[in-house]
Amino acid sequence: MIEWIKSTKQPSVAQFIFAHGAGAGSDSDFMQHMAKLISEEGVDVGLFDFEYMQIAKQTNKRRPPERAPKLLAYYEQVLTHAQPKLPLFIGGKSMGGRMASMLACSTNYPLLGILAFGYPFHPPGKPETLRTDHFADIDCPFLVLQGERDTFGTREELATMAMSKQPQYIWLTDGDHSLKPRKKSGVTELQNREAAALGAVKFIKNNADINLKGN
């Protein structure tokens, strides 16, 4: 159920179960590359495919995501395969990050943090349709790694939006929904991915360390 990406250079200090976005599965370039970058810093990354994506791959036909209750039920089932001795963080790209943030409001698993890469704050062009009401019910630290010009929530838009509770942010220079910048920005897609991975690792290690000291 889970494909683990682990460092071959250093011991693992935490685990991050990483859900894919709506249109591309765990084998996409973004998911595989981000998992590799994060795992190299001592965080085991667990990748998986939601059931609709598994069927899409088996039939070689694109399928829309299932509704949130079914996605959340499957994500919780995936957590039964988490490594029991490592601090647990969950998150995802776009839809996967949204599902992780929603799951954090209901699961009994001891989550130390949530990470969302390109959170879909609203549908493109519909900033009035916010998907943030549940943020107030997230009890653990929540980090959003967002491209500055993400059409699902730009830096300018989010600076003016009222939310029940604000997550922490790392802004990726001129990034789109997949953190990709334009050439004129002077920043490369690789640089944004590396910055996102390092920010994610810092967040994970800081919160894992706090938990370990607390115990």
C-alpha positions as CSV (number, residue, x, y, z in Angstrom):
1,M,0.0,0.0,0.0
2,I,2.9,2.4,0.8
3,E,6.1,2.9,-1.3
4,W,8.7,4.0,1.2
5,I,11.5,6.4,0.0
6,K,14.3,6.4,2.5
7,S,17.8,7.9,2.8
8,T,20.8,5.7,2.3
9,K,23.1,8.2,4.0
10,Q,21.6,9.0,7.4
11,P,19.2,7.5,10.0
12,S,15.6,8.4,9.8
13,V,14.2,10.9,12.4
14,A,10.6,11.1,11.2
15,Q,8.1,9.8,8.5
16,F,6.0,11.8,6.1
17,I,3.1,10.1,4.4
18,F,2.6,12.0,1.2
19,A,-0.7,12.0,-0.8
20,H,-0.8,12.9,-4.5
21,G,-3.0,15.5,-6.2
22,A,-6.2,15.0,-8.2
23,G,-4.7,14.4,-11.7
24,A,-1.4,12.6,-11.2
25,G,-0.5,9.7,-9.0
26,S,2.4,8.9,-6.7
27,D,4.6,8.0,-9.7
28,S,4.5,11.6,-11.1
29,D,7.7,13.5,-11.5
30,F,6.8,16.0,-8.8
31,M,5.9,13.4,-6.2
32,Q,8.9,11.2,-6.8
33,H,11.4,14.0,-6.9
34,M,10.0,15.8,-3.8
35,A,10.0,12.5,-2.0
36,K,13.6,11.9,-2.9
37,L,14.7,15.4,-1.9
38,I,12.9,15.1,1.5
39,S,14.1,11.6,2.2
40,E,17.7,12.5,1.6
41,E,17.5,14.7,4.7
42,G,16.6,11.8,7.0
43,V,12.8,11.8,6.7
44,D,11.2,8.6,5.4
45,V,8.6,9.5,2.8
46,G,5.6,7.1,2.2
47,L,3.9,7.4,-1.2
48,F,0.5,5.8,-2.1
49,D,-2.3,6.0,-4.7
50,F,-5.9,6.6,-3.8
51,E,-8.2,3.9,-5.1
52,Y,-9.5,5.9,-8.0
53,M,-5.9,6.4,-9.2
54,Q,-5.1,2.7,-8.8
55,I,-8.1,1.9,-11.1
56,A,-7.1,4.7,-13.6
57,K,-3.6,3.1,-13.9
58,Q,-5.0,-0.4,-14.2
59,T,-7.4,0.6,-17.0
60,N,-5.2,3.3,-18.5
61,K,-8.2,5.7,-18.4
62,R,-8.3,8.9,-16.5
63,R,-10.8,9.0,-13.6
64,P,-12.0,11.9,-11.5
65,P,-11.2,11.8,-7.8
66,E,-13.7,10.2,-5.5
67,R,-15.6,12.3,-3.0
68,A,-13.9,13.4,0.2
69,P,-15.4,10.9,2.6
70,K,-14.0,8.0,0.5
71,L,-10.6,9.6,0.1
72,L,-10.4,10.3,3.8
73,A,-11.4,6.7,4.7
74,Y,-8.7,5.4,2.4
75,Y,-6.0,7.8,3.7
76,E,-6.8,6.7,7.3
77,Q,-6.4,3.1,6.2
78,V,-3.0,4.0,4.7
79,L,-2.0,5.3,8.1
80,T,-2.3,1.8,9.6
81,H,0.9,1.1,7.7
82,A,2.8,3.9,9.3
83,Q,6.1,3.1,11.0
84,P,5.2,2.8,14.7
85,K,8.5,4.1,16.1
86,L,8.9,7.3,14.0
87,P,7.2,10.6,14.5
88,L,4.3,10.9,12.0
89,F,3.6,13.8,9.6
90,I,1.1,13.7,6.8
91,G,0.4,15.9,3.8
92,G,0.1,16.1,0.1
93,K,0.2,17.9,-3.2
94,S,-3.0,20.0,-3.9
95,M,-6.0,17.7,-3.3
96,G,-3.7,15.4,-1.2
97,G,-2.7,18.3,1.0
98,R,-6.4,19.3,1.5
99,M,-7.3,15.7,2.4
100,A,-4.4,15.5,4.9
101,S,-5.6,18.7,6.5
102,M,-9.2,17.4,6.8
103,L,-8.0,14.1,8.1
104,A,-6.1,15.9,10.9
105,C,-9.4,17.1,12.2
106,S,-10.9,13.6,12.7
107,T,-8.2,11.0,13.0
108,N,-7.0,9.5,16.3
109,Y,-3.5,9.0,15.0
110,P,-0.8,11.1,16.7
111,L,0.0,13.6,14.0
112,L,2.8,16.0,14.7
113,G,2.2,18.2,11.6
114,I,0.5,18.7,8.2
115,L,2.2,19.8,5.0
116,A,0.4,20.9,1.9
117,F,2.3,21.6,-1.4
118,G,0.1,24.0,-3.4
119,Y,-3.0,24.0,-1.2
120,P,-6.2,24.5,-3.2
121,F,-7.6,27.4,-1.2
122,H,-10.3,28.0,-3.8
123,P,-11.1,26.9,-7.4
124,P,-9.2,29.0,-10.0
125,G,-11.1,32.3,-10.6
126,K,-13.4,31.7,-7.6
127,P,-11.7,33.3,-4.6
128,E,-15.0,33.6,-2.8
129,T,-15.3,29.7,-2.6
130,L,-12.8,29.1,0.2
131,R,-11.9,25.6,1.4
132,T,-10.5,26.7,4.7
133,D,-13.4,26.3,7.2
134,H,-11.8,23.3,8.8
135,F,-8.5,25.0,9.5
136,A,-9.8,26.0,13.0
137,D,-10.1,22.3,13.9
138,I,-6.5,21.4,13.0
139,D,-4.7,20.9,16.4
140,C,-1.2,20.3,15.1
141,P,1.2,22.6,13.2
142,F,0.2,23.1,9.6
143,L,2.6,24.3,6.8
144,V,1.6,25.4,3.4
145,L,4.3,25.5,0.7
146,Q,2.7,27.7,-2.0
147,G,3.8,29.2,-5.3
148,E,3.4,33.0,-5.2
149,R,1.2,33.0,-8.3
150,D,-0.7,29.8,-7.7
151,T,-4.2,30.2,-9.3
152,F,-5.7,28.2,-6.4
153,G,-4.5,30.9,-4.0
154,T,-1.9,33.6,-4.8
155,R,0.2,35.4,-2.3
156,E,-1.7,38.6,-2.9
157,E,-5.1,37.0,-2.5
158,L,-4.2,35.1,0.7
159,A,-2.8,38.3,2.3
160,T,-6.4,39.7,2.2
161,M,-8.4,36.6,3.0
162,A,-10.0,36.1,6.4
163,M,-9.6,32.5,7.6
164,S,-10.7,30.8,10.8
165,K,-7.0,30.0,11.4
166,Q,-4.0,30.8,9.4
167,P,-1.4,28.0,8.5
168,Q,2.3,28.7,8.4
169,Y,3.5,29.6,4.9
170,I,6.6,29.1,2.8
171,W,6.3,31.1,-0.5
172,L,8.1,29.8,-3.6
173,T,9.2,32.6,-5.9
174,D,6.9,33.1,-8.8
175,G,5.7,29.5,-8.5
176,D,2.5,28.2,-10.1
177,H,0.4,25.4,-8.6
178,S,3.3,23.0,-9.1
179,L,5.8,25.6,-7.8
180,K,7.1,26.2,-11.3
181,P,8.3,29.7,-11.9
182,R,8.5,31.7,-15.2
183,K,11.9,32.1,-16.9
184,K,11.8,35.8,-16.3
185,S,11.7,35.3,-12.5
186,G,15.4,34.3,-12.5
187,V,14.5,31.2,-10.4
188,T,14.4,27.7,-11.7
189,E,11.8,25.0,-11.0
190,L,14.6,22.9,-9.4
191,Q,15.5,25.7,-7.1
192,N,11.9,26.1,-6.0
193,R,11.5,22.4,-5.4
194,E,14.7,22.2,-3.4
195,A,13.6,25.2,-1.3
196,A,10.2,23.6,-0.7
197,A,11.9,20.3,0.3
198,L,14.3,22.0,2.7
199,G,11.5,24.0,4.2
200,A,9.4,20.9,4.7
201,V,12.3,19.0,6.3
202,K,13.0,21.9,8.7
203,F,9.3,22.0,9.7
204,I,9.3,18.2,10.2
205,K,12.5,18.1,12.2
206,N,11.6,21.1,14.4
207,N,8.2,19.6,15.3
208,A,9.6,16.1,15.7
209,D,12.3,17.5,18.0
210,I,9.7,19.4,20.1
211,N,7.7,16.2,20.6
212,L,10.7,14.2,21.5
213,K,11.8,16.8,24.1
214,G,8.3,16.9,25.4
215,N,8.4,13.2,26.1
